[in-house]
Amino acid sequence: MNFSVTILGSNSAIPSLSRNPSAQWLNAAERIFLIDCAEGTQLQLRRFHLHFQRIKHILISHLHGDHYYGLMGLLTTFHLLGRKEILHLYGPPELSDIVNLQLEVSLTRLLYPLEFHPLVSAEPEMIFTDERVEVTAFPLLHSIPTYGFLFREKIRLRNYPACRSYAYCSDTAYDESIIPLIKGVDLVYHEATFHTELQEQARNRLHSTAAEAATIALKCGAGKLLIGHFSARYDSIQPLLDEARAVFPETIAASDGETIQIFSKH
Amino acid sequence: MNFSVTILGSNSAIPSLSRNPSAQWLNAAERIFLIDCAEGTQLQLRRFHLHFQRIKHILISHLHGDHYYGLMGLLTTFHLLGRKEILHLYGPPELSDIVNLQLEVSLTRLLYPLEFHPLVSAEPEMIFTDERVEVTAFPLLHSIPTYGFLFREKIRLRNYPACRSYAYCSDTAYDESIIPLIKGVDLVYHEATFHTELQEQARNRLHSTAAEAATIALKCGAGKLLIGHFSARYDSIQPLLDEARAVFPETIAASDGETIQIFSKH
């Protein structure tokens, strides 16, 4: 059964023609989660031939625009294409106001039920569970309220030695307090906005360097590390990848359109 | 002196990989106006190598998402790139609430002054004038409050026999009441969402067919007609172009990235 993540955007705030801002398509045992939804995400879904009516859950980590400015467009397209099935939306409480205001002014009444689940807890909180998958939201250390997400498979399959797991950590400063929660995760996505040369800038803006992302992966004993949310200043992200691999060799750099299969490390 | 329009999006509500939704870059005697700003507009500006800090005025015709969902991303990118110069934003009054709410939740204080000009008049209203150009907003007939825009050059140049003009009419049902206002315009952009085969659908949704767009151009004595806002159902828009040309031969179909020079018809 599929457990993989497809990168829809790997840049930070400013989009470029080769790297869109944050969005990921997670297939967790055939449950489809969209994690963040930057401007242009619906076009990325088309570009990479992902059947987007399969999305049942959209998780917005925080309300910086590069993580949600594509949400309204996607919600509207679902509507225009005649979606009937319920959609679950998770995010900071103000997201509901933002969505409702824009639906109201356009006199749009969505054809499908949109159920909003506010993220408010200061502690890790299970936000979804069914017979196969469990999702936990947990606070990250950023300039506005921000959540990471941990996805865990619940049933061990015949050909797999253990349940698979994926953690999404963006945006965040270096913060060891998340380590116990994501201990032993098979794949951790951790933002790596800057090279260590810009350590100061990373600290001031509550972002991480590639070395910091790798240190978190190392300390939590992750199977693999996926870095992304790269500053638009980097034409090539090879220096960031090199920096991370020096600390944690099993590092992959996110690249728009790429799918990473998640395997159990055990 | 340049007087031209560059198409940034020619589709209606649903974006496709070849046609983005509505946005136009108007160079009116070296004043740059962005007319509408669908999701993805900032990437279109990059794609077509338009220097987007030259934009001084953004005009939003109405609050259907396919005309403004790219606005927040563009405003944020201006900010992140260090813009200092004032930006004038024109649109229905609720647009100000939508922008401010999203800036507030992200704790963003723009580095540049953003001056909002609400469009509320039920009559044509001059919304901008300087020594070279005059802009008038006028109500269109649509399902929510919607404005068209008329741009007129004020100074006749040495090599030109008359002042040039451009009218933007989207979204709108067929409405002869705009004819006196845009009489004799050099280039009129008029939405042509549907082929006449879908006349009923056009009427119900307060959109126009290609033939109706052409009839407006004919009756107002325009120099040329530019059609756009095509329904995503049309892979080829040749049938819509043929339909319009049967009524008004001087018709052009909008195509993303194309620049149309505006000449005086006199």
Interface residues (C-beta under 8 A of the other chain):
Chain A: A13 I14 P15 S16 L17 E39 G40 Q42 L43 R46 R47 L63 H64 G65 D66 Y69 G70 M72 G73 T76 T77 L80 L81 P92 E94 D97 I98 L101 Q102 V105 S106 L107 S143 I144
Chain B: A13 I14 P15 S16 L17 E39 G40 Q42 L43 R46 R47 L63 H64 G65 D66 Y69 G70 M72 G73 T76 T77 L80 L81 P92 E94 D97 I98 L101 Q102 V105 S106 L107 S143 I144
